[in-house]
């Protein structure tokens, strides 16, 4: 699989199985990236500043959720 250099940053609980209903606020921004021809990876907020982690995944650009959507 090819590395994805762009990643959408989502809240830590964004994909949690324990949260009900699930938090899908990131789905719209994710799909907008796909519409632009970008197939983004997903990075949890807690890993967004971990340079070694991002480098290992080949991520060079992070896309944050719009401020009104962030927790």
C-alpha positions as CSV (number, residue, x, y, z in Angstrom):
1,X,0.0,0.0,0.0
2,X,1.3,3.4,-0.9
3,X,2.0,5.8,2.0
4,X,-0.4,8.7,2.5
5,X,1.4,11.9,3.0
6,X,-1.7,13.8,4.2
7,X,-3.6,13.0,7.4
8,X,-6.7,14.3,9.0
9,X,-6.3,14.9,12.7
10,X,-9.3,13.6,14.7
11,X,-10.2,13.7,18.4
12,X,-8.8,10.9,20.6
13,X,-12.2,9.4,21.1
14,X,-13.2,9.8,17.4
15,X,-13.1,6.2,16.5
16,X,-13.9,4.8,20.0
17,X,-16.2,1.8,20.2
18,X,-17.2,3.0,23.6
19,X,-18.7,6.3,22.6
20,X,-22.4,6.1,21.5
21,X,-23.4,7.5,19.2
22,X,-20.1,7.6,17.4
23,X,-18.5,11.0,16.7
24,X,-18.7,11.4,12.9
25,X,-17.8,15.1,12.8
26,X,-14.6,14.2,10.9
27,X,-16.5,12.4,8.1
28,X,-17.3,15.6,6.1
29,X,-13.8,17.0,6.2
30,X,-12.4,13.5,5.3
31,X,-14.8,13.3,2.3
32,X,-13.9,16.8,1.2
33,X,-10.2,15.8,1.0
34,X,-11.2,12.8,-1.1
35,X,-13.2,15.0,-3.4
36,X,-10.0,17.0,-4.0
37,X,-8.2,13.8,-4.9
38,X,-6.4,13.4,-1.6
39,X,-6.8,10.0,0.1
40,X,-5.9,11.0,3.7
41,X,-4.7,8.9,6.6
42,X,-6.1,9.5,10.0
43,X,-4.0,10.6,13.0
44,X,-5.4,10.8,16.5
45,X,-4.9,14.2,18.1
46,X,-2.5,12.7,20.7
47,X,-0.1,11.6,18.0
48,X,-0.3,14.8,15.9
49,X,2.9,16.3,17.4
50,X,4.9,13.0,17.4
51,X,7.3,13.7,14.7
52,X,8.9,10.2,14.7
53,X,5.4,8.6,14.4
54,X,4.4,10.9,11.5
55,X,7.7,10.3,9.7
56,X,7.4,6.6,10.1
57,X,4.0,6.7,8.4
58,X,5.2,9.1,5.7
59,X,2.9,11.9,6.8
60,X,4.1,15.4,5.8
61,X,0.8,17.3,6.0
62,X,-1.7,17.4,8.8
63,X,-5.3,18.7,8.3
64,X,-7.0,19.9,11.4
65,X,-10.8,19.8,11.9
66,X,-12.3,23.3,11.5
67,X,-12.4,25.1,14.8
68,X,-16.2,25.0,15.1
69,X,-16.0,21.2,14.8
70,X,-13.1,20.5,17.2
71,X,-14.1,19.3,20.7
